Structures are given as structure tokens and as C-alpha cells.
Amino acid sequence: MSFTSDIRTSGTLLLRGALAAMAIAASLWTSNARGQHAPPATEAKKATPDEKAIRALVADLSAESFDKREAAQKSLSAIGAPALKILMTVVPETNDAEVRERVTRLIQDIQETGLQDVRSDLYQDFRKGGFPNEHFHITGPEAGKRVKAEAQGLRVTLAAEKSSKYDGVGVAAKFGIKGDFEITVGIEILAANPPADGRGVYFELYMTTESEAGDALAYNRAVLPDGRETYDSARMAKQPNGRRGVIAQSEYLPAKGKSAQLRVVRVGPKIFMSVRDDAGDRFRVLHRLDLGDANVKLLRLGANPGGGPYAIDLRIHDVRVRASAADAIKPLAK
């Protein structure tokens, strides 16, 4: 089913020198681990064309050849943030309706798939950093025997067995996040058979905020009872009975491949969920919703059996958290 409100951004989001932000050092409380998924800012810096090349691609958006226009749009999308400043001058200047539409779509796509103003940065590679560590702790029923550090990542294995509690198992952050942020998690599904019933088995990125309503977000990579492999998300809030209930649910969109990077970007009250998997070489936006701007007080990553005795085996490769405020990522009070 569709979101109760499909949030579309309009107007200009505040941009404060994305290129400069990429070079800003992280706060002192930042992981020094580095791994296969190198810091996105570093990758972008190495691959960024100069302004002349970007302007040439913008000019190609009005080329006579459709293929050339398509190729230019794809290249600008891959460049991402470094192209934003130039792209945002095009809309008010052009009289070409197709160019305006392409540029508007590019601006929205770039803004929704990555934070543009970065002043704090935390990166944890579970393949190299080991576990436990200063940034995460294990969580969930019998987590001690179900979570294991391996050279390939943090492995979470839930067997098809009865339990006193069917809940998520994995790791939770020892820090909170305030303001605008971007969270990227690299995962790999090793084994997951369709469960007999219920809502599926899945990797879950789950967070709660300090809002009065107790807002929460779940972003899942799932295997459903009918065998479909999907991405879905939901916003939850406290109900009159004191328990959280779903107030906005996404549609189920197909997942491609067993490995993926899931990303959540918050700008103001708006949340954008995107993914990079075997369907393409860049992040694509899957879902949009409102979550509010209250501080995140819980970030949990792990496997979920979907409320029943169902098996799933996965690895968490790494996680990266970037934020707009220099003091946005801080240890939780003990």
C-alpha cells in the first residue's frame, strides 16, 4: 500500500558548500576504521570532474540526440553533490521545458540520496574494527550467541526455533544523533527462506526519536512469506494504549541481489530512504516520509524473524553516520 503522504521536496534545500564539507574533519569521537566501502567523501573527491566538464554535461541536456541527453543526465547524477551548485542555476535560466524537468529531477535525486552539508562523521567497519567497540553494543534476545564477529563482517544468525521473545537481534549505537543526518549500512543476506506466515524475515534499520509521540522508523530488506525479496519502510508512533503502532507504511519494492547499501537521509523533518544494490551503481530513492526533527535516541541494526520462529542469516559489513552539525553525534548518557 502507498504512504499516507508521499513527501516531495520543493524549493531549494540549504546548501553550504558540499565540496568543502567533504574535507571537514570528523569530531574527535569518530572511528578511525576504514574498509571496503571507503568514505563516500573520499571517493567523490577522487572522481569529481572540474566545473568545465560539469557545464559541458549540463549543455548536453539540450542536445538534439536523445541518447546524448540521457547519458548527460546519468553522468550528472553520478557526479552528485559537486554538480548541485551549477544545476541550481539552470532552472531559473532555461526556457527549455525538458531541460528544466531533467534538472529538477537531478536536484531532487541528489539532495535526497546524500547529505550535502557535513560537519561530523563516524565510520565503523565491522570487517576490520572487530567487536565489541566504543560505538556499538549487541542487543536482542540471546544476542551473545547469535551475533559473531567475523573477518567478513558482523554475522547475525537466527535459527528457526521457538523462543520466549521474537525480536530484532544485532547491534545498537552507543550514540544519539541530532539535526540533519545520513546513515549508510552495508549488508549481505546469506540465507533467508520464506517464512510460513507473518510479515517476513528481514534486515532492519530501526530508530526511535525523542519526540513526544515516540516516533520511530523501520527500513527493511525482507524475504516475504510469498517468496518475494523486497525493501519496505514504516513510520510508527505511540498509540493511546502506550504501544507503538504503524501510522505510515510504504509499498514493497523489489530487492536485487543479496548485498546492498541502505541509506537514510534526514533533512529537516523529512526522511528519504535509498539503496544501492545489484539494480544499479548509484543510490536510488525508494521511500519518502515525515519523521520530525527530534533527536534520534536509538539506532539499531540487525536481523528480525518477523514475530515467529523463522530463520535468517546475514552480515553487517559497515555503517557510516554523517551529520550537518559538528556536535550532532554524541555518546548517549549512561
Residue pairs with C-beta under 8 A, 6 or more apart in sequence:
1 249
1 251
2 250
2 251
3 248
3 249
3 250
3 251
3 287
3 288
3 289
4 247
4 248
5 248
5 289
5 290
6 288
7 270
7 288
7 289
7 290
8 108
8 288
9 108
9 111
9 112
9 267
9 270
12 88
13 111
13 116
13 267
14 117
15 84
15 85
15 88
15 116
15 117
16 116
16 117
17 117
18 81
18 82
18 84
18 85
18 116
18 117
18 118
19 48
19 81
19 82
21 41
21 116
21 117
21 118
21 119
22 41
22 42
22 44
22 45
22 81
22 118
23 41
23 45
24 118
24 119
24 121
26 120
26 121
26 122
27 120
27 121
27 122
27 326
27 327
27 329
29 122
29 175
29 329
29 330
29 331
30 120
30 121
30 122
30 123
30 329
31 122
31 123
31 124
31 125
31 129
31 133
31 134
31 135
33 123
33 124
33 125
33 128
33 129
33 318
34 123
34 125
34 128
35 125
35 127
35 128
35 317
35 318
36 125
36 127
36 186
36 317
36 318
37 125
37 184
37 186
37 261
37 317
37 318
37 320
39 121
39 123
39 320
40 114
40 184
40 320
41 118
41 121
44 80
44 81
44 82
47 79
48 79
48 82
49 57
49 79
49 82
51 86
54 76
54 79
54 82
54 83
54 86
55 86
57 72
57 75
57 76
57 79
57 83
58 72
58 76
58 83
58 86
58 87
58 90
58 103
60 68
60 69
60 71
60 72
61 69
61 72
61 73
61 76
61 98
61 99
61 102
61 103
62 69
62 94
62 96
62 98
62 99
63 69
63 72
69 98
69 102
73 102
73 105
73 106
76 83
76 87
76 106
77 106
77 109
77 110
77 282
78 281
78 282
80 110
80 113
80 114
81 110
81 114
81 116
83 106
83 110
84 107
84 110
84 111
84 116
87 103
87 106
87 107
87 110
88 107
90 99
90 100
90 103
91 100
91 103
91 104
91 107
94 100
94 103
109 285
110 116
111 267
112 265
112 272
112 274
112 285
112 288
113 263
113 265
113 272
113 274
113 282
113 283
113 284
113 285
114 182
114 263
114 265
114 283
115 180
115 181
115 182
115 265
115 267
115 322
115 323
115 324
117 180
117 324
118 182
118 322
118 323
118 324
119 323
119 324
119 325
119 326
119 328
120 322
120 323
120 325
120 326
120 327
120 328
120 329
121 320
121 321
121 322
121 323
122 135
122 175
122 320
122 321
122 322
122 329
123 318
123 319
123 320
123 321
124 133
124 135
124 136
124 318
124 319
124 320
125 317
125 318
126 149
126 153
126 154
126 316
126 317
126 318
126 319
127 151
127 152
127 153
127 317
127 318
130 149
131 138
131 147
131 149
131 154
131 171
132 138
134 174
135 173
135 174
135 175
136 171
136 172
136 173
136 174
136 319
137 171
137 172
137 174
138 144
138 147
138 170
138 171
138 172
139 168
139 169
139 170
139 171
139 172
139 300
139 302
140 146
140 147
140 167
140 168
140 169
140 170
140 302
141 163
141 164
141 165
141 166
141 167
141 169
142 163
142 169
143 169
143 170
146 156
146 157
146 158
146 169
146 303
147 154
147 155
147 156
147 169
147 170
147 171
147 302
148 154
148 155
148 156
148 157
149 155
150 315
152 188
152 315
152 317
153 186
153 188
153 315
153 316
153 317
153 318
154 170
154 171
154 315
154 316
154 317
155 190
155 313
155 314
155 315
156 169
156 170
156 302
156 303
156 312
156 313
156 314
156 315
156 316
157 303
157 312
157 313
158 169
158 201
158 303
158 305
158 310
158 311
158 312
158 313
159 311
160 309
160 310
160 311
161 309
162 309
163 309
166 305
166 306
166 307
166 308
166 309
167 304
168 204
168 206
168 300
168 302
168 303
168 304
169 302
169 303
169 304
170 204
170 300
170 301
170 302
170 303
170 316
171 300
171 301
171 302
171 316
172 298
172 299
172 300
172 301
173 298
173 299
173 300
173 321
173 332
174 331
174 332
175 299
175 321
175 329
175 330
175 331
175 332
176 295
176 296
176 297
176 329
176 330
176 332
177 183
177 295
177 296
177 299
177 321
177 323
177 328
177 329
178 295
178 296
178 323
178 325
178 327
178 328
178 330
179 293
179 323
179 324
179 325
179 328
180 266
180 267
180 268
180 323
180 324
180 325
181 265
181 266
181 296
181 321
181 322
181 323
181 324
181 328
182 263
182 264
182 265
182 266
182 320
182 321
182 322
182 323
183 205
183 263
183 264
183 299
183 319
183 320
183 321
184 261
184 262
184 263
184 319
184 320
185 205
185 261
185 262
185 263
185 301
185 316
185 318
185 319
185 320
186 259
186 260
186 261
186 316
186 317
186 318
186 319
187 203
187 221
187 259
187 260
187 261
187 262
187 314
187 315
187 316
187 317
188 258
188 259
188 314
188 315
188 317
189 203
189 221
189 223
189 258
189 259
189 312
189 313
189 314
190 258
190 313
190 314
190 315
191 311
191 312
191 313
192 201
192 202
192 223
192 311
192 312
192 313
192 314
193 201
193 223
193 310
193 311
194 200
194 223
194 224
194 225
194 226
194 227
195 201
195 223
195 225
195 305
195 306
195 308
195 310
196 225
196 308
196 310
197 225
197 308
198 225
198 306
198 307
198 308
198 310
199 222
199 224
199 306
199 307
200 220
200 222
200 223
200 224
200 225
200 230
200 306
201 222
201 223
201 303
201 304
201 305
201 306
201 310
201 311
201 312
202 220
202 221
202 222
202 223
202 303
202 304
202 306
202 312
203 220
203 221
203 222
203 262
203 301
203 302
203 303
203 304
203 312
203 314
203 316
204 218
204 219
204 220
204 300
204 301
204 302
204 303
204 304
205 217
205 218
205 219
205 220
205 262
205 264
205 299
205 300
205 301
206 216
206 217
206 218
206 219
206 298
206 299
206 300
206 301
207 216
207 217
207 264
207 296
207 298
207 299
207 300
208 214
208 215
208 216
208 296
208 297
208 298
209 215
209 216
209 291
209 292
209 294
209 295
209 296
209 297
210 294
210 295
210 296
210 297
211 237
211 292
211 294
213 237
213 238
213 292
214 237
214 238
214 244
215 235
215 236
215 237
215 291
215 292
215 294
216 235
216 236
216 237
216 244
217 233
217 234
217 235
217 236
217 264
217 271
217 289
217 291
218 233
218 234
218 236
219 231
219 233
219 262
219 264
219 273
219 287
220 231
220 232
220 233
220 304
221 229
221 230
221 231
221 255
221 260
221 262
221 275
222 229
222 230
222 231
222 232
222 252
222 255
222 306
223 229
223 312
224 230
224 252
228 252
228 254
229 254
229 255
230 252
230 253
230 254
230 255
231 252
231 253
231 254
231 255
231 262
231 273
231 275
231 286
231 287
232 249
232 250
232 251
232 252
232 253
232 287
233 249
233 250
233 273
233 286
233 287
233 289
234 246
234 248
234 249
234 250
235 246
235 247
235 248
235 271
235 289
235 290
235 291
236 244
236 245
236 246
236 247
237 244
237 245
237 247
238 244
238 245
239 245
248 289
248 290
250 286
250 287
250 289
253 286
253 287
255 275
255 277
256 277
256 278
256 279
257 277
257 278
257 279
259 277
259 278
260 275
260 276
260 277
260 278
261 275
261 276
261 277
261 283
262 273
262 274
262 275
263 273
263 274
263 275
263 276
263 283
264 271
264 272
264 273
265 271
265 272
265 273
265 274
266 272
266 291
266 293
268 293
269 290
269 291
269 292
269 293
270 288
270 289
270 290
270 291
271 288
271 289
271 290
271 291
272 285
272 287
272 288
273 285
273 286
273 287
273 288
274 283
274 284
274 285
274 286
275 283
275 284
275 286
276 282
276 283
276 284
297 332
299 321
301 316
301 319
302 316
303 312
303 313
303 314
304 312
305 311
305 312
321 329
323 329
